[in-house]
Amino acid sequence: MKRFVLVVPVVLFVLSACATVQNTDCTQGEVRLTQDFSNAPDYACRRTGLAAFELTVVPESTPINPSPWFAFDIETAREAEVSIALDYGEYRHRYRPKVEESDGNWIAFPDSAVSLDDDGHAATLRVTLSPGRYRVAAQEVIGIGERAAWREDFAARNELEIETIGHSLDGRAIEALTRAATTPDAPLIIIVGGQHPPEVTGVLGLRTFLTTLFADAAANAALDRFEWLIVPDLNPDGVAEGHWRENLGGTDLNRDWGPFEQPETAAIRDAITARHGAGHTPFILLDFHSTRHDVIYTPHDNAGLTPANFSAGWIALLNGAWTGEGEAFARDPSHNPGLPTAKSWFALTYNAPGLTVEFGDETDRERVAELSRAAAIALRQYLEAAETQPGLDG
């Protein structure tokens, strides 16, 4: 994939392209738009010019959280000024469009290449492309195969086991990364990610968090005192199909912790239950997501959970480890009370703190990495202190 440059003569190009259109098939011609890879939805596409397209961006069901995801390839046999209109219907533009460069890095379209209608229900991307194939998406595309490869590599490098704890509706494996404690009754730490497909900064943050947490061999003594259950990609079907929010069962998985009507959430519930039955008392749950800003949703400090001080203690250590600009994460102890989310179910079922770690959709990716490293360092410090101060962990 090659670099793209901003279009200048947009109006002249669009007029001439529209005047000569005969075939409205987006997948044919010298300039083509296709959606045939993991993470790409199958939106209706209409060719409106020789190098102009319109995508109808619709969710898998309604009502739904407004996370209008898109991902597609543009292939051109010649230098072309390309226009892609995104029609969101009743929803509004959310993600800043990005393109993958030849080195695998993703860069955002400049503001001047993206125009919105007055109410944000439609966006038009306009770029000049050299001959080649270009992947464009709302966020970085991390497909099913790449996620599986990352789990395998991470487990191998950090001496974790890969355990299939269940299967999705479409038969894809739900894989957990596990690490056994050195004692039979060690507390259980659960880390979850990938419940909502477009939340890519949550995926990137979780990866850096885990890499930092397990990187230091000297910290293994503290880590060894806990049983680890890590499920980085709970919704593989939603990722594969390019969903905004749900699995193939039309369910937001982070509203199914309690009903457990979907096989993905039932699988992680059963894995937690089995470990609890084997003597591993659930200690904390961290659930990684993305939203519009960097925030950690926590229980209230007076909620009567054990360990009682975890949220305040961990965030204080996180702020102490933070070396970046401005505030690290905001803290919100009042988000989605009463809903069947992972953190709410965990608190109700095990009287233990569940926290949702959210990274901003457009948070600079280096800041995402810095936040994740600070969070992992803080958790390691907390667990080390729990080892030396008996009252801290209960």
C-alpha positions in Angstrom: 0.0 0.0 0.0 1.3 3.4 -1.0 1.0 6.9 0.4 -2.0 8.9 -0.5 -2.1 12.7 -1.1 -4.9 15.1 -0.7 -7.2 15.8 -3.6 -7.3 19.4 -4.8 -9.6 19.6 -7.9 -12.4 17.7 -6.1 -15.4 19.3 -7.8 -14.1 19.0 -11.3 -13.2 15.4 -10.8 -16.6 14.4 -9.3 -18.5 16.0 -12.1 -16.5 14.4 -14.9 -16.6 11.0 -13.2 -20.3 11.0 -12.6 -21.0 12.1 -16.2 -19.4 9.0 -17.7 -20.6 6.2 -15.3 -22.2 3.2 -16.9 -21.4 0.3 -14.6 -22.5 0.9 -10.9 -20.7 -2.3 -9.6 -18.1 -1.1 -7.1 -15.9 -4.2 -7.5 -15.2 -3.7 -11.3 -13.3 -1.2 -13.3 -10.0 0.5 -13.1 -10.8 1.9 -9.7 -12.5 -0.6 -7.4 -13.9 -0.7 -3.8 -14.1 -4.2 -2.1 -15.0 -5.5 1.3 -13.7 -9.0 1.4 -11.4 -9.3 4.4 -11.8 -10.1 8.1 -13.2 -7.0 9.9 -14.9 -5.7 6.8 -18.7 -5.4 6.8 -20.7 -6.1 3.7 -22.3 -2.7 3.2 -24.3 -1.8 0.1 -22.0 0.1 -2.3 -23.0 2.2 -5.3 -20.6 3.6 -7.8 -21.4 7.2 -8.5 -18.4 8.0 -10.7 -15.5 6.4 -12.4 -13.6 6.7 -9.1 -16.5 7.7 -6.8 -18.5 5.5 -4.5 -21.2 5.6 -1.9 -21.4 3.2 1.1 -24.6 2.8 3.2 -23.1 2.3 6.7 -25.7 0.4 8.7 -25.5 -1.5 12.0 -26.1 -5.2 12.5 -29.3 -4.4 14.4 -31.1 -1.5 16.1 -31.2 0.1 18.6 -27.4 0.1 19.0 -24.5 2.0 20.5 -23.6 4.6 17.8 -20.2 3.1 16.7 -20.5 3.3 12.9 -17.6 1.1 11.7 -16.4 0.8 8.1 -13.5 -0.9 6.5 -12.8 -1.4 2.8 -10.1 -1.7 0.1 -9.6 0.7 -2.8 -7.6 -0.6 -5.7 -6.7 1.5 -8.6 -4.8 0.7 -11.8 -4.0 4.4 -12.5 -3.5 7.6 -10.5 -7.0 8.6 -9.5 -8.8 11.2 -7.5 -11.1 9.1 -5.4 -14.3 10.0 -3.5 -16.0 7.8 -1.0 -19.3 8.9 0.5 -20.4 7.3 3.8 -24.1 7.5 4.5 -24.8 6.8 8.2 -28.6 7.1 8.0 -29.9 8.0 11.5 -26.4 7.7 13.0 -23.6 10.2 13.0 -19.9 10.2 12.0 -17.7 9.1 14.9 -14.3 7.7 13.8 -11.6 9.7 12.0 -10.9 7.6 8.8 -7.5 6.0 8.6 -5.4 4.3 5.9 -2.8 1.6 6.2 0.7 2.5 4.8 3.1 0.1 3.2 5.0 -0.4 6.5 1.8 -1.5 8.3 1.3 1.7 10.2 -2.0 3.5 10.0 -2.3 7.2 9.5 -5.4 9.4 9.9 -6.9 11.3 6.9 -6.2 15.0 7.3 -9.2 17.0 8.2 -9.2 18.7 4.8 -9.8 15.3 3.2 -13.0 14.6 5.2 -16.1 16.6 4.8 -19.3 16.2 6.8 -22.9 17.2 6.0 -24.5 19.7 8.4 -25.8 17.2 10.9 -22.9 14.7 10.7 -25.1 11.9 9.2 -22.9 11.6 6.1 -19.1 12.0 5.5 -17.2 12.2 2.2 -13.5 11.2 1.9 -11.5 12.6 -1.0 -7.9 11.6 -1.8 -5.6 11.2 -4.7 -4.1 7.7 -5.0 -1.2 6.3 -7.0 -1.7 2.9 -8.6 -2.0 0.2 -5.9 -4.3 -1.2 -3.2 -5.2 0.8 -0.1 -7.0 -0.4 3.1 -9.2 2.3 4.6 -11.1 1.9 7.9 -12.6 3.7 10.8 -9.8 2.4 13.0 -6.8 0.1 12.5 -7.9 -3.2 11.2 -7.0 -6.1 13.5 -8.5 -9.2 11.9 -9.2 -12.6 13.3 -6.0 -14.2 12.0 -3.8 -11.5 13.4 -5.5 -11.7 16.8 -4.9 -15.4 17.0 -1.3 -15.0 16.0 -0.8 -12.4 18.7 -2.3 -14.6 21.4 -0.1 -17.5 20.3 3.1 -15.4 20.2 2.4 -13.7 23.5 1.6 -16.9 25.3 4.8 -18.5 24.0 7.0 -15.6 24.9 5.6 -15.3 28.5 5.1 -18.9 29.4 1.3 -18.8 29.4 -1.0 -21.6 28.3 -3.7 -21.2 25.7 -7.0 -22.8 26.7 -10.1 -23.0 24.5 -12.9 -22.2 27.0 -15.7 -22.3 24.5 -16.8 -21.5 21.0 -18.7 -18.6 19.4 -22.0 -19.0 17.6 -20.1 -19.4 14.3 -17.8 -22.0 15.9 -14.7 -19.9 16.4 -12.6 -20.7 19.5 -12.8 -18.5 22.5 -9.3 -18.7 23.7 -8.0 -17.8 27.2 -4.4 -17.1 28.1 -3.9 -18.8 31.5 -1.1 -18.8 34.1 -1.3 -21.1 37.1 -0.4 -19.9 40.6 2.2 -21.6 42.7 -0.3 -22.2 45.5 -3.6 -24.1 45.1 -5.8 -21.5 46.7 -4.3 -18.4 45.0 -6.7 -15.5 44.2 -8.0 -15.2 40.6 -7.4 -12.2 38.4 -9.5 -12.0 35.2 -8.7 -9.7 32.3 -11.1 -9.3 29.4 -11.0 -7.6 26.0 -12.5 -7.5 22.6 -16.2 -7.5 23.6 -17.0 -4.7 21.1 -15.4 -5.0 17.6 -14.6 -1.3 16.7 -12.9 -0.6 20.0 -9.4 -0.9 18.7 -7.7 1.4 21.2 -8.9 -1.0 23.9 -7.2 -3.9 22.0 -4.0 -1.9 21.6 -4.0 -0.8 25.2 -4.7 -4.3 26.5 -1.7 -5.7 24.5 0.7 -3.2 25.8 -0.7 -3.6 29.3 -0.2 -7.4 29.2 3.3 -7.1 27.6 4.4 -4.7 30.4 2.8 -6.7 33.2 4.5 -10.0 32.2 7.7 -8.7 30.9 9.8 -8.4 34.1 11.0 -11.7 35.3 11.9 -10.2 38.7 8.2 -9.6 39.2 7.2 -13.2 38.8 7.2 -13.8 42.5 4.3 -11.4 42.9 2.5 -12.7 39.8 2.9 -16.3 40.9 0.7 -15.6 43.9 -2.3 -15.2 41.6 -4.2 -17.4 39.2 -4.6 -15.7 35.8 -7.4 -15.9 33.3 -7.1 -13.6 30.3 -9.5 -13.5 27.4 -8.3 -10.8 25.0 -10.9 -11.5 22.2 -14.3 -12.4 23.5 -16.3 -11.5 20.3 -14.5 -13.1 17.3 -17.6 -13.4 15.2 -18.4 -9.6 15.6 -14.8 -8.8 14.6 -14.9 -11.1 11.6 -18.2 -9.6 10.3 -17.3 -6.0 10.9 -20.0 -5.4 13.5 -20.5 -2.2 15.3 -21.2 -3.8 18.7 -22.7 -7.2 18.8 -22.0 -10.9 18.3 -23.9 -13.0 15.7 -26.7 -13.5 18.2 -27.6 -9.8 17.9 -26.4 -9.2 21.5 -24.1 -6.6 23.1 -21.9 -9.0 25.0 -21.3 -6.5 27.7 -25.0 -6.5 28.4 -25.1 -10.3 28.7 -23.2 -10.8 32.0 -26.1 -12.1 34.1 -28.4 -13.5 31.4 -25.5 -15.4 29.8 -27.6 -16.2 26.8 -24.7 -16.1 24.4 -22.0 -18.8 24.2 -19.2 -16.3 24.4 -20.2 -14.8 27.8 -21.3 -18.3 29.0 -17.8 -19.6 28.2 -16.0 -17.0 30.3 -18.5 -17.4 33.1 -17.9 -21.1 33.2 -14.2 -20.6 33.2 -14.4 -18.3 36.2 -16.8 -20.6 38.0 -14.6 -23.6 37.5 -11.6 -21.8 39.0 -13.6 -20.5 41.9 -14.8 -24.1 42.5 -11.2 -25.2 42.5 -10.4 -22.8 45.4 -9.3 -19.6 43.5 -11.4 -16.8 44.9 -12.0 -14.1 42.3 -9.9 -11.0 43.3 -10.3 -8.4 40.5 -11.6 -8.1 36.9 -10.3 -5.7 34.4 -12.3 -5.2 31.2 -10.7 -3.2 28.3 -12.7 -1.0 26.0 -12.7 2.2 24.0 -14.9 5.3 24.3 -14.6 9.0 23.5 -12.0 9.7 26.2 -9.6 8.0 28.6 -11.5 6.9 31.6 -11.7 4.1 34.2 -15.2 3.1 35.4 -14.9 1.8 38.9 -17.1 0.7 41.8 -17.7 3.2 44.5 -15.0 3.1 47.3 -17.8 2.4 49.9 -19.4 -0.4 47.9 -18.2 -3.0 50.5 -16.1 -5.0 48.0 -13.0 -7.0 48.8 -10.2 -5.8 48.4 -11.9 -2.7 49.5 -9.1 -0.3 48.5 -8.3 -1.7 45.1 -9.7 1.0 42.8 -8.4 3.9 44.8 -5.1 2.2 45.5 -4.4 1.0 41.9 -5.3 4.4 40.4 -3.1 6.2 42.9 -0.2 4.0 41.9 -1.1 4.5 38.2 -1.0 8.3 38.6 2.3 7.9 40.3 3.7 5.9 37.4 2.3 8.2 34.8 5.0 10.4 33.1 2.9 11.7 30.2 1.2 15.0 29.7 -2.0 16.0 31.6 -4.2 13.6 33.6 -3.8 9.9 32.9 -7.3 8.5 33.2 -10.4 10.2 34.5 -12.2 8.1 37.1 -16.0 7.5 37.1 -17.6 5.4 39.8 -21.2 5.9 38.5 -21.2 4.5 35.0 -24.0 2.1 33.9 -25.3 1.1 37.3 -27.6 -1.9 37.3 -26.8 -3.0 33.8 -25.5 -6.6 33.3 -22.0 -5.6 32.4 -18.8 -7.6 33.3 -17.9 -5.3 36.2 -21.4 -5.2 37.7 -21.9 -9.0 37.5 -18.4 -9.6 39.0 -19.2 -7.3 42.0 -22.6 -8.8 42.6 -21.5 -12.4 42.2 -18.1 -12.4 44.0 -18.2 -9.1 46.0 -15.0 -8.2 44.3 -14.1 -5.1 42.2 -14.6 -5.1 38.5 -13.3 -2.1 36.5 -13.7 -1.1 32.9 -10.6 0.5 31.4 -11.5 2.8 28.5 -9.1 4.5 26.0 -10.3 7.3 23.8 -11.2 6.5 20.2 -8.7 9.1 18.9 -6.2 9.1 21.7 -2.8 9.3 20.2 -1.5 5.7 20.0 1.7 6.5 21.8 -0.4 7.9 24.7 -2.4 4.7 24.6 0.8 2.8 25.1 2.1 5.1 27.8 -1.2 4.8 29.7 -1.1 1.0 29.4 2.4 0.8 30.7 1.6 3.0 33.7 -1.5 0.9 34.4 0.5 -2.4 34.3 3.4 -1.0 36.4 0.8 0.2 38.9 -0.9 -3.2 39.1 2.4 -5.0 39.6 3.2 -2.6 42.4 -0.2 -3.2 44.0 0.3 -7.0 43.8 3.8 -6.7 45.2 2.5 -4.6 48.1 -0.3 -7.1 48.7 2.4 -9.7 49.2 4.2 -7.8 51.9 1.3 -6.1 53.6 -1.3 -8.8 54.6 -4.1 -6.4 55.2 -3.9 -4.8 51.7 -5.4 -7.6 49.8 -8.5 -8.2 51.9 
